[in-house]
Every structure is written in C-alpha cells, then in structure tokens.
Amino acid sequence: MKRFYKAVTHAPAEQGFAILLDGRSIRTPKKEALIVPTAPLAAAIAAEWDAQDEDILPATMPLTGMANAAIDLIAPDIAAFAAPLAAYGETDLLCYRAPEADLAATEAEVWNPILAWAETRHGVEFTLVNGIMHQPQPPATLAALSSALAAYDPFRLAALSPLITIGGSLVVALALVERAFDSEQLWQAVTLDEVWQENRWGADEEALKARANKHVEWQAATRFLALLA
C-alpha cells in the first residue's frame, strides 16, 4: 500500500489513545479503531507509521501488528486465544534436560533459578525430564500457570504470544512480563541449547539468520510490554 497521509499524531480517546493519520483514526484490519491503553505505546506506533516512506511496509511495524492482534484477534475471546499458549506449560523448555552432562549442568545453572521463581511466585512444582520423552506436569501446576496467563489483558497477551512461541516456554514468558529477570537474560536462557550446539559443532548460516530474526521479534514484544507499563 502506498503512503496516503502526511501527518501522524496520537491523541486521547475513549478508553485509551488513538493514532491519527491526517487527523483520522487508524483502523485495524477488521475496521476497529486502533486505540491503545497508554500514551507511550500510541507514540511508538505513531512513530512506526511516520517512518514509512512511499510504500507502507507492515513488516517494519511490529508494534502496530501486536496492537491489531490485541483488538481484532484476542479481545473478542481471550480464553480461546490463551488456551493454546497455556498448553506450552505441558512441555515447557525449562523442564527438559539434555543427556550430555556438561550441557545439562549449564541448563541447571541457567534454568533452575527461573523455575524456582515460578514455584515461589505461583505456588507450583515442576517435573524435570532427562531427554525429550514427554512426561506430564502436575495438573495443579498447569492450572496455576494457565490461570496466570489468562489474567492478562489482550494487549499483554499479544506480546506474550510471540515470546511463548519463540522461546518454547510459558514460564520464561511469565517471568518476563512480571519483570522477574532481564529480557536479554531470558533470551539467552531460551537459546542456550542452540548456542551450545553451535559452539560444539559449528554454526549454520541459515540457523544464525533465523535466530537473529527471532531475536528482533523477541525485542519488539519486550518493548511492547514495556510501553504498556
């Protein structure tokens, strides 16, 4: 789509802040007004639109994309959206440990403090698994983590979704949104196995590129959460 506007602003609106193109509210793909909860998020989204040149490139506007998802996809049925994300708790990355002793020791050093935080914060316990064969987590643990996730509003869920799917860990995403650990520390946690294998066997160019792209998504979702504070 060609750029059709000159001025991008944001202004208070009912239940939040609207992003305006030449004084008219931006609409989501489902034609809803793009209204976000905080002025900092509205300003950041406006900056994405203002940065567009002759062609509007949605791939360069991740904050806009997450806000659209919150309004169009999540708000109509929060429970339905959260359910498949909560399912990541059943096979959470942090609960599956490598057979290699040196890698398993590194996993324990990095991952155990995050699991310990979740156990204290949410009153749960985890089953640790050696290898990749699935073992069920305690039902009470899954219920508590699912309840914690479902309590978030559509905008936070919009950011949590890529964090959970990229990292393969519901626990890590909850730790991030609750600011229990630094975002980059948690990124290193979810990429620990991959980096360890690269250090041992050598890096693949395509794998490095894919991880770099995921890191950009991770940082965008983290920024989105920070702008909601």
Stockholm file with secondary structure:
# STOCKHOLM 1.0

chainA/1-229         MKRFYKAVTHAPAEQGFAILLDGRSIRTPKKEALIVPTAPLAAAIAAEWDAQDEDILPATMPLTGMANAAIDLIAPDIAAFAAPLAAYGETDLLCYRAPEADLAATEAEVWNPILAWAETRHGVEFTLVNGIMHQPQPPATLAALSSALAAYDPFRLAALSPLITIGGSLVVALALVERAFDSEQLWQAVTLDEVWQENRWGADEEALKARANKHVEWQAATRFLALLA
#=GR chainA/1-229 SS CBCCCSCEEEEEETTEEEEEETTEECBCTTSCBCEESCHHHHHHHHHHHHTCCSBCCGGGCHHHHHHHHIIIIITTCHHHHHHHHHGGGGGCGGGEECSSHHHHHHHHHHHHHHHHHHHHHHTCCCCCEESSSCCCCCHHHHHHHHHHHHTSCHHHHHHHHHHHHHHTCHHHHHHHHTTSSCHHHHHHHHTHHHHHHHHHHCCCHHHHHHHHHHHHHHHHHHHHHHHHC
#=GC SS_cons         CBCCCSCEEEEEETTEEEEEETTEECBCTTSCBCEESCHHHHHHHHHHHHTCCSBCCGGGCHHHHHHHHIIIIITTCHHHHHHHHHGGGGGCGGGEECSSHHHHHHHHHHHHHHHHHHHHHHTCCCCCEESSSCCCCCHHHHHHHHHHHHTSCHHHHHHHHHHHHHHTCHHHHHHHHTTSSCHHHHHHHHTHHHHHHHHHHCCCHHHHHHHHHHHHHHHHHHHHHHHHC
//
